[in-house]
Amino acid sequence: MKKLMMMALAALVLNACNSNSEKKNAVEKMITSDNPLMTAEGIDKFNAYIDYLNEKNRVYTILDRYFDDVDKTGKSTTRDGGIPISTITLYPIKKLSEKIDAEPSFGQLDKDAKALIEAYESLEKKVKQLDDYNKIKEYMSDDYAKAKELYPQIEADYKKFEALDILVERGIAEVQQKVRDAELKNFKEMGYEISYSKSIFLESSRDFLNYVSEKDINSMQELDKEKVKTLINKMSADFSLFNEKAEDQKLFEKEFGANNQYKLDSFKRSAQTYIAQSRTLQELLNSPAKMKEALHTFTFHRGMIVPDGTPDKILTAFDSMIRDSNNIM
């Protein structure tokens, strides 16, 4: 089963604006007026979705390894004795289950999430059974009979979880897009030119990441070179405009206060790193020799060393940039 690449999304927080009461009030107005779902309670609930999104890959990592190594007899194909399995406990999904019925309702997203939680709980229970079975080495006395019995059950639950996870991730993205649209509208109305240009840059950065995330390191050479070039050029132009606006000290103090220059500088550095990683991917696509070398490095070191310019490295750089962006809200 193909491991899904996580789409990083920034959590929404009201208290990020405490240093600037005018902006805090504006953000509160944006959330309550332009998007009724995003009340203070809605933010708390939505953050539970974001926490799940940012941790869910644990399930894929553990179970992809299991299915890559174990056949339908329940036995490992690469080792003598033992099963490559561990528990898939996701604490964020437990938190989400506590908030799923709370107001405000997120409509279809909540419905899909309820089904996802049910599928996850069934999957987690069976994986724990297999993990406990493996820990006490019960397979030595029953010749993997229980492992063979659990294999198709885990496989079926995993497929169901995977399908529902796709729906939930899509629903989260739709809700967040509404918030981003409202954010842009309000920044423009308030004359917050730096925040507006930063949001535009982050949007084009997401567009690039969305496209790159369609492939993993072993298939990234299938990315369209011209599309990659176009997306990077757009992103770079948006960053240049943001940089230009951010140089205006009066604008900066109006939007972020006088004592947050270091936060802006940190965001700029992480944004430059993200763009640099993106351009490295472009270089790999334009050079078969460099692409071959990158793939060899990854394979030779069994994935322990991830070369620059690969989708995982770009995702990591994006995550860092989003964290720094949130710090200067």
URVEN-V331931 format. One record per residue. RES is the residue in one small letter. SS is DSSP state (alpha for helix, beta for strand, coil for the rest). NEAR is the number of other C-alpha atoms within 10 Angstrom. Layout:
res=[RES/RES]
ss=[SS/SS]
near=[NEAR/NEAR]
//
This chain:
res=[m/k/k/l/m/m/m/a/l/a/a/l/v/l/n/a/c/n/s/n/s/e/k/k/n/a/v/e/k/m/i/t/s/d/n/p/l/m/t/a/e/g/i/d/k/f/n/a/y/i/d/y/l/n/e/k/n/r/v/y/t/i/l/d/r/y/f/d/d/v/d/k/t/g/k/s/t/t/r/d/g/g/i/p/i/s/t/i/t/l/y/p/i/k/k/l/s/e/k/i/d/a/e/p/s/f/g/q/l/d/k/d/a/k/a/l/i/e/a/y/e/s/l/e/k/k/v/k/q/l/d/d/y/n/k/i/k/e/y/m/s/d/d/y/a/k/a/k/e/l/y/p/q/i/e/a/d/y/k/k/f/e/a/l/d/i/l/v/e/r/g/i/a/e/v/q/q/k/v/r/d/a/e/l/k/n/f/k/e/m/g/y/e/i/s/y/s/k/s/i/f/l/e/s/s/r/d/f/l/n/y/v/s/e/k/d/i/n/s/m/q/e/l/d/k/e/k/v/k/t/l/i/n/k/m/s/a/d/f/s/l/f/n/e/k/a/e/d/q/k/l/f/e/k/e/f/g/a/n/n/q/y/k/l/d/s/f/k/r/s/a/q/t/y/i/a/q/s/r/t/l/q/e/l/l/n/s/p/a/k/m/k/e/a/l/h/t/f/t/f/h/r/g/m/i/v/p/d/g/t/p/d/k/i/l/t/a/f/d/s/m/i/r/d/s/n/n/i/m]
ss=[coil/coil/coil/coil/coil/coil/coil/coil/coil/coil/coil/coil/coil/alpha/alpha/alpha/alpha/coil/coil/coil/alpha/alpha/alpha/alpha/alpha/alpha/alpha/alpha/alpha/alpha/alpha/alpha/alpha/alpha/coil/coil/coil/coil/coil/alpha/alpha/alpha/alpha/alpha/alpha/alpha/alpha/alpha/alpha/alpha/alpha/alpha/alpha/alpha/alpha/coil/alpha/alpha/alpha/alpha/alpha/alpha/alpha/alpha/alpha/alpha/alpha/alpha/alpha/beta/coil/coil/coil/coil/coil/beta/coil/coil/coil/coil/coil/coil/coil/coil/coil/coil/coil/coil/coil/coil/alpha/alpha/alpha/alpha/alpha/alpha/alpha/alpha/alpha/coil/coil/coil/coil/coil/coil/coil/coil/alpha/alpha/alpha/alpha/alpha/alpha/alpha/alpha/alpha/alpha/alpha/alpha/alpha/alpha/alpha/alpha/alpha/alpha/alpha/alpha/alpha/alpha/alpha/alpha/alpha/alpha/alpha/alpha/coil/coil/coil/alpha/alpha/alpha/alpha/coil/coil/alpha/alpha/alpha/alpha/alpha/alpha/alpha/alpha/alpha/alpha/alpha/alpha/alpha/alpha/alpha/alpha/alpha/alpha/alpha/alpha/alpha/alpha/alpha/alpha/alpha/alpha/alpha/alpha/alpha/alpha/alpha/alpha/alpha/alpha/alpha/alpha/alpha/alpha/alpha/alpha/alpha/alpha/alpha/alpha/alpha/alpha/coil/coil/alpha/alpha/alpha/alpha/alpha/alpha/alpha/alpha/alpha/alpha/alpha/alpha/alpha/alpha/alpha/alpha/alpha/alpha/alpha/alpha/coil/coil/coil/coil/coil/coil/coil/alpha/alpha/alpha/coil/coil/alpha/alpha/alpha/alpha/alpha/alpha/alpha/alpha/alpha/alpha/alpha/alpha/alpha/alpha/alpha/alpha/alpha/alpha/alpha/alpha/alpha/alpha/coil/coil/alpha/alpha/alpha/alpha/alpha/alpha/alpha/alpha/coil/coil/coil/coil/alpha/alpha/alpha/alpha/alpha/alpha/alpha/alpha/alpha/alpha/alpha/alpha/alpha/alpha/alpha/alpha/alpha/alpha/alpha/alpha/alpha/alpha/alpha/alpha/alpha/alpha/coil/alpha/alpha/alpha/alpha/alpha/alpha/alpha/alpha/alpha/alpha/alpha/alpha/alpha/coil/coil/coil/coil/coil/coil/coil/coil/coil/coil/alpha/alpha/alpha/alpha/alpha/alpha/alpha/alpha/alpha/alpha/alpha/alpha/alpha/alpha/alpha/alpha/alpha/coil/coil]
near=[13/8/14/17/17/16/16/18/18/16/18/18/14/16/9/13/21/12/17/16/10/12/19/17/14/17/20/16/14/21/22/15/13/17/16/11/20/24/19/16/14/21/18/17/23/24/18/21/26/23/19/19/20/17/14/20/17/14/21/18/13/15/23/16/14/18/18/13/17/20/13/14/17/24/22/18/13/11/11/8/14/18/24/20/21/17/18/22/17/18/12/19/22/14/15/22/18/12/18/21/14/13/12/17/14/20/9/12/19/21/14/18/23/18/16/23/19/15/20/24/19/16/22/20/15/18/22/16/15/24/19/15/17/21/14/10/15/17/20/12/8/10/13/21/15/17/23/17/14/18/21/14/14/20/16/13/19/22/14/16/21/21/12/20/22/13/16/23/19/13/20/18/15/13/16/19/13/14/19/15/13/18/21/19/14/19/21/15/11/13/13/19/20/24/24/21/23/19/21/19/22/20/16/20/24/19/16/21/19/16/15/22/21/14/18/17/19/12/11/20/18/11/17/13/15/11/12/18/16/12/19/21/15/16/22/18/14/21/24/14/16/21/15/12/19/22/11/12/13/12/17/21/15/15/23/22/15/12/10/15/16/10/17/17/14/17/21/19/15/20/24/16/17/23/22/17/23/28/19/18/28/20/15/21/21/13/12/12/10/15/21/12/14/20/18/13/16/17/14/11/10/10/12/10/12/18/21/17/25/27/26/19/18/24/24/13/20/25/19/18/24/18/15/20/22/16/15/21/22]
//
